[in-house]
Amino acid sequence: MGSSGVRAPRLYATRGHLACALGLMAVLVLGGGLWPLSPQSPVGLWFAASGLLAALAVGVQVLPARRWTMPGALAVALAGAGVLLASCRTAEGLVVLSIGVMTAAQYAAYAFRARVAAPLVAGAIVAVTAGMVLAPVPFHALTWLVVVIMTVASTSLLGHVTHWLRRHATTDDLTGALNRAAVLERLEGRVRDARRTRAPLAVVSADVDDFKAVNDTRGHLAGDDVLVALVASWRGPAAGRAVVGRVGGDEFVVVLPGHDAAAAQRWVAAARTRCPTPWSAGIAAARPGDTARDLLARADVALYEAKRDRRRPGPGPRGDRPPGAHPDPLPHQGR
């Protein structure tokens, strides 16, 4: 598989990114309290909102890493922005704060997957709407309409482009499996989750048996078909929560959350029945203190041992196979 110690790049926004954004918002709100647009502005509320945003910026850094930490912090910030909107005494303040809320919604569209970003964008629209309605200063309905339309349009476009680019940056074009960087990042996340929850985790290192023979005798297109069919069998409904990544030509990593060694062996046995392509597998189950590199290294060693056992003469279907023989991994369609 090659070196497994290369750290995968961060493919989504980190807690540090959000902390910086919340910190910047805290400074801007503090400025609004120090230099209010209206003498009647409740500056105490602005100072309190600035403190809340600063606390959120620190909180996302020090709180335990959970799936809800970053979205929850942004949701609280949006609620605070809605309260500030309701306190505005000038139309300028309504517009400026509405732009800030729209920017926060755009961050959500960039930083999170669609199922997480959509409620946050909806929350931003609710905050703007409620703030403008409750604010003592009159506002034109067109102002609200422009803000809402721009929020929906910009977040939809940004989310679509960002996730399209992210998908193509993380997915193998041929098989649809995750590419090397993405599966390493996903594995690191699963290792952290398993360490925190003490849930079992297993990794399967796999490659196709005698794949070179397929390419040499039937051509590279047939080899591509073998890989596509194999990955499809691993990623189907029967595969459960398996995360499949392609790390080399015919080399794959399958991450199995919630599986110990025995469950991973059952997964491999079941997966073999779903595709006629012969493949070898090495299994490693997570131990306390394991890193992603440790799991991959043990899975690689187990894979090499499985391949040596397959080539060793002996009784059974593999040992009885004549030297050099290779079963046709695909039906002879059209031949």
C-alpha positions as CSV (number, residue, x, y, z in Angstrom):
1,M,0.0,0.0,0.0
2,G,3.0,2.3,0.4
3,S,3.5,4.7,3.3
4,S,0.5,5.0,5.5
5,G,1.9,7.7,7.6
6,V,1.0,10.6,5.2
7,R,-1.5,12.8,7.0
8,A,-4.6,13.4,5.0
9,P,-5.6,17.1,4.3
10,R,-8.5,18.6,6.1
11,L,-11.4,18.4,3.6
12,Y,-13.9,20.3,5.7
13,A,-13.7,23.5,7.9
14,T,-12.0,22.9,11.2
15,R,-12.9,24.2,14.6
16,G,-10.0,26.7,14.3
17,H,-11.7,28.2,11.2
18,L,-15.0,28.7,13.0
19,A,-13.2,30.0,16.1
20,C,-11.5,32.7,14.0
21,A,-14.8,33.6,12.3
22,L,-16.6,33.9,15.7
23,G,-13.8,35.9,17.1
24,L,-14.0,38.3,14.2
25,M,-17.7,38.7,14.7
26,A,-17.1,39.4,18.4
27,V,-14.7,42.2,17.5
28,L,-17.1,43.7,15.0
29,V,-20.0,43.6,17.4
30,L,-17.8,45.1,20.1
31,G,-17.1,48.0,17.7
32,G,-20.9,48.4,17.2
33,G,-21.2,48.8,21.0
34,L,-18.2,51.3,21.2
35,W,-19.4,53.4,18.3
36,P,-23.1,52.9,18.1
37,L,-25.1,54.1,15.0
38,S,-27.7,55.6,17.2
39,P,-27.5,57.3,20.7
40,Q,-30.5,55.1,21.7
41,S,-28.7,51.8,20.8
42,P,-28.6,49.4,23.8
43,V,-24.8,49.2,23.9
44,G,-25.0,46.9,26.9
45,L,-26.7,44.3,24.8
46,W,-24.0,44.7,22.1
47,F,-21.3,44.2,24.7
48,A,-23.0,41.1,26.0
49,A,-23.4,39.7,22.4
50,S,-19.7,40.4,21.8
51,G,-18.9,38.4,25.0
52,L,-21.1,35.6,23.9
53,L,-19.4,35.4,20.5
54,A,-16.0,35.4,22.1
55,A,-17.1,32.7,24.5
56,L,-18.3,30.6,21.6
57,A,-15.0,31.1,19.8
58,V,-13.2,29.7,22.8
59,G,-15.8,27.0,23.4
60,V,-15.4,25.4,19.9
61,Q,-11.7,25.1,20.6
62,V,-11.9,23.6,24.1
63,L,-15.1,21.6,24.1
64,P,-14.8,17.9,23.2
65,A,-15.0,17.2,19.5
66,R,-18.6,16.2,18.8
67,R,-20.6,16.3,15.6
68,W,-22.8,19.0,17.0
69,T,-20.1,21.3,18.5
70,M,-19.5,23.5,15.4
71,P,-23.1,23.6,14.1
72,G,-24.3,24.3,17.6
73,A,-22.0,27.2,18.2
74,L,-23.0,28.7,14.9
75,A,-26.7,28.3,15.7
76,V,-26.2,30.1,19.0
77,A,-24.4,32.9,17.2
78,L,-27.2,33.2,14.7
79,A,-29.7,33.4,17.5
80,G,-27.7,36.2,19.1
81,A,-27.6,38.0,15.8
82,G,-31.3,37.9,15.7
83,V,-31.6,39.5,19.2
84,L,-29.2,42.3,18.1
85,L,-31.3,42.8,14.9
86,A,-34.4,43.3,17.1
87,S,-32.6,45.9,19.1
88,C,-31.5,48.0,16.1
89,R,-32.6,51.7,16.2
90,T,-31.5,52.5,12.6
91,A,-32.1,51.1,9.1
92,E,-28.3,51.1,8.6
93,G,-27.9,48.8,11.6
94,L,-30.6,46.4,10.2
95,V,-28.8,46.2,6.9
96,V,-25.3,45.8,8.3
97,L,-26.4,43.1,10.8
98,S,-28.4,41.3,8.0
99,I,-25.3,41.2,5.9
100,G,-23.4,39.6,8.8
101,V,-26.1,37.0,9.2
102,M,-26.0,36.3,5.5
103,T,-22.3,35.8,5.7
104,A,-22.7,33.3,8.6
105,A,-25.2,31.4,6.5
106,Q,-22.7,31.3,3.6
107,Y,-20.1,29.9,6.1
108,A,-22.5,27.1,7.0
109,A,-23.0,26.3,3.3
110,Y,-19.3,26.0,2.9
111,A,-18.3,24.3,6.1
112,F,-21.0,21.6,6.6
113,R,-22.7,18.9,4.6
114,A,-26.1,19.9,3.1
115,R,-28.1,18.1,5.8
116,V,-26.4,20.2,8.5
117,A,-26.1,23.4,6.5
118,A,-29.8,23.6,5.5
119,P,-31.2,24.0,9.0
120,L,-28.6,26.7,9.8
121,V,-29.4,28.6,6.6
122,A,-33.1,28.4,7.5
123,G,-32.2,29.6,11.0
124,A,-30.4,32.6,9.5
125,I,-33.5,33.6,7.5
126,V,-35.7,33.2,10.6
127,A,-33.2,35.4,12.6
128,V,-33.3,38.1,10.0
129,T,-37.1,38.0,9.6
130,A,-37.8,38.0,13.4
131,G,-35.2,40.7,14.0
132,M,-36.6,43.0,11.4
133,V,-40.2,42.5,12.5
134,L,-39.4,43.1,16.2
135,A,-37.0,46.0,15.6
136,P,-38.4,49.4,16.7
137,V,-37.2,51.1,13.5
138,P,-39.4,50.7,10.4
139,F,-38.0,48.8,7.4
140,H,-39.1,48.4,3.9
141,A,-40.3,45.0,2.9
142,L,-38.0,45.1,-0.1
143,T,-35.0,45.2,2.2
144,W,-36.1,42.0,3.8
145,L,-36.8,40.4,0.5
146,V,-33.4,41.3,-1.0
147,V,-31.6,39.9,2.1
148,V,-33.6,36.6,2.0
149,I,-33.2,36.1,-1.7
150,M,-29.4,36.9,-1.6
151,T,-29.0,34.5,1.4
152,V,-30.8,31.6,-0.4
153,A,-29.1,32.3,-3.7
154,S,-25.6,32.7,-2.4
155,T,-25.7,29.8,0.0
156,S,-27.2,27.5,-2.6
157,L,-24.6,28.4,-5.2
158,L,-21.7,28.2,-2.7
159,G,-22.9,24.9,-1.2
160,H,-23.4,23.3,-4.6
161,V,-19.9,24.4,-6.0
162,T,-18.1,23.6,-2.7
163,H,-19.6,20.1,-2.4
164,W,-19.1,19.4,-6.1
165,L,-15.4,20.3,-5.8
166,R,-15.1,18.4,-2.6
167,R,-16.7,15.3,-4.0
168,H,-14.4,15.3,-7.0
169,A,-11.4,15.9,-4.8
170,T,-12.2,13.0,-2.5
171,T,-13.6,10.4,-4.8
172,D,-12.0,8.0,-7.2
173,D,-13.5,8.7,-10.7
174,L,-13.5,5.0,-11.8
175,T,-14.9,3.1,-8.9
176,G,-16.7,5.8,-6.8
177,A,-14.7,4.8,-3.7
178,L,-13.0,7.5,-1.6
179,N,-9.5,8.3,-2.8
180,R,-6.4,7.9,-0.6
181,A,-6.5,11.3,1.2
182,A,-10.2,11.1,1.9
183,V,-10.2,7.5,3.3
184,L,-7.3,8.3,5.5
185,E,-9.1,11.3,6.9
186,R,-12.2,9.3,7.4
187,L,-10.2,6.6,9.1
188,E,-8.6,9.1,11.5
189,G,-12.1,10.3,12.4
190,R,-13.3,6.8,13.1
191,V,-10.3,6.0,15.2
192,R,-11.0,9.1,17.3
193,D,-14.7,8.2,17.6
194,A,-13.8,4.6,18.6
195,R,-11.3,5.8,21.2
196,R,-13.9,8.2,22.7
197,T,-16.8,5.8,22.7
198,R,-14.8,2.5,23.1
199,A,-16.8,1.1,20.2
200,P,-15.1,-1.6,18.1
201,L,-13.5,-0.7,14.8
202,A,-11.8,-2.8,12.1
203,V,-9.9,-2.1,8.9
204,V,-9.7,-4.4,5.9
205,S,-6.8,-4.1,3.5
206,A,-7.7,-5.8,0.2
207,D,-6.5,-6.2,-3.3
208,V,-7.6,-8.3,-6.3
209,D,-6.0,-11.7,-6.8
210,D,-3.8,-11.9,-9.9
211,F,-5.0,-8.5,-11.2
212,K,-2.1,-8.2,-13.6
213,A,-3.2,-11.3,-15.3
214,V,-6.6,-9.8,-15.9
215,N,-5.1,-6.7,-17.5
216,D,-2.6,-8.8,-19.6
217,T,-5.1,-11.4,-20.9
218,R,-8.3,-9.4,-21.2
219,G,-7.2,-5.8,-21.4
220,H,-7.3,-2.8,-19.1
221,L,-11.0,-2.1,-19.7
222,A,-11.8,-5.5,-18.4
223,G,-9.6,-4.7,-15.4
224,D,-11.5,-1.5,-14.9
225,D,-14.8,-3.5,-14.9
226,V,-13.4,-5.8,-12.3
227,L,-12.6,-3.0,-9.9
228,V,-16.0,-1.2,-10.5
229,A,-17.9,-4.5,-9.8
230,L,-15.8,-5.2,-6.7
231,V,-16.3,-1.8,-5.1
232,A,-20.0,-1.9,-6.0
233,S,-20.3,-5.1,-4.1
234,W,-18.6,-3.6,-1.1
235,R,-20.7,-0.4,-1.1
236,G,-24.2,-1.9,-1.6
237,P,-27.0,-2.0,0.9
238,A,-25.7,-5.2,2.4
239,A,-22.4,-3.6,3.2
240,G,-23.8,-1.6,6.1
241,R,-21.6,1.3,7.3
242,A,-18.5,0.2,5.4
243,V,-16.3,3.1,4.2
244,V,-14.4,2.0,1.0
245,G,-11.3,3.8,-0.2
246,R,-9.0,3.1,-3.2
247,V,-5.4,3.6,-2.2
248,G,-3.6,2.2,-5.2
249,G,-4.2,0.5,-8.5
250,D,-6.1,-2.6,-7.2
251,E,-5.4,-1.8,-3.5
252,F,-8.3,-0.8,-1.3
253,V,-9.0,0.0,2.4
254,V,-12.4,-0.8,3.9
255,V,-13.2,0.9,7.3
256,L,-15.7,-1.0,9.4
257,P,-17.1,1.0,12.3
258,G,-18.7,-1.1,15.0
259,H,-16.9,-4.3,13.9
260,D,-14.4,-6.3,15.9
261,A,-12.1,-8.9,14.3
262,A,-14.8,-11.6,14.2
263,A,-17.4,-9.3,12.8
264,A,-14.9,-8.1,10.2
265,Q,-14.2,-11.7,9.2
266,R,-17.9,-12.2,8.7
267,W,-18.2,-9.1,6.6
268,V,-15.4,-10.3,4.4
269,A,-17.0,-13.7,4.0
270,A,-20.3,-12.1,3.1
271,A,-18.7,-9.7,0.7
272,R,-17.0,-12.5,-1.2
273,T,-20.4,-14.0,-2.0
274,R,-21.6,-10.7,-3.6
275,C,-19.0,-10.6,-6.3
276,P,-17.3,-13.4,-8.4
277,T,-14.0,-11.5,-8.4
278,P,-11.4,-13.3,-6.2
279,W,-9.7,-11.0,-3.7
280,S,-7.4,-11.2,-0.7
281,A,-8.0,-9.4,2.6
282,G,-6.1,-8.6,5.7
283,I,-8.0,-7.6,8.9
284,A,-6.9,-5.4,11.8
285,A,-9.1,-4.6,14.8
286,A,-8.4,-1.4,16.8
287,R,-6.7,-1.7,20.1
288,P,-6.5,0.9,22.9
289,G,-4.1,3.6,21.8
290,D,-4.0,2.6,18.2
291,T,-3.6,5.3,15.5
292,A,-4.8,5.1,11.9
293,R,-1.2,4.2,10.9
294,D,-1.1,1.3,13.4
295,L,-4.3,-0.2,12.0
296,L,-3.3,0.2,8.4
297,A,0.2,-1.3,9.1
298,R,-1.3,-4.4,10.8
299,A,-3.9,-4.8,8.0
300,D,-1.2,-4.7,5.4
301,V,0.8,-7.4,7.2
302,A,-2.3,-9.6,7.4
303,L,-3.0,-9.0,3.7
304,Y,0.5,-10.1,2.7
305,E,0.2,-13.2,4.9
306,A,-3.1,-14.0,3.2
307,K,-1.6,-13.6,-0.2
308,R,1.3,-15.9,0.7
309,D,-1.1,-18.5,2.0
310,R,-3.1,-18.3,-1.2
311,R,0.0,-19.0,-3.3
312,R,1.2,-21.8,-1.0
313,P,0.4,-25.3,-2.5
314,G,-2.1,-27.3,-0.5
315,P,-5.5,-28.8,-0.5
316,G,-8.6,-26.8,-1.1
317,P,-10.0,-24.8,-4.0
318,R,-7.0,-22.4,-4.1
319,G,-4.3,-25.0,-3.6
320,D,-5.7,-27.2,-6.3
321,R,-5.7,-24.5,-8.9
322,P,-3.0,-25.1,-11.6
323,P,-0.1,-22.7,-11.5
324,G,-0.9,-19.5,-13.5
325,A,-4.6,-20.3,-13.7
326,H,-6.9,-17.4,-13.1
327,P,-10.7,-17.6,-12.9
328,D,-12.6,-15.3,-15.1
329,P,-13.8,-12.6,-12.7
330,L,-16.6,-11.3,-14.9
331,P,-19.2,-13.0,-17.0
332,H,-18.4,-13.3,-20.7
333,Q,-20.8,-10.7,-21.8
334,G,-21.2,-10.5,-25.5
335,R,-18.6,-13.2,-26.1
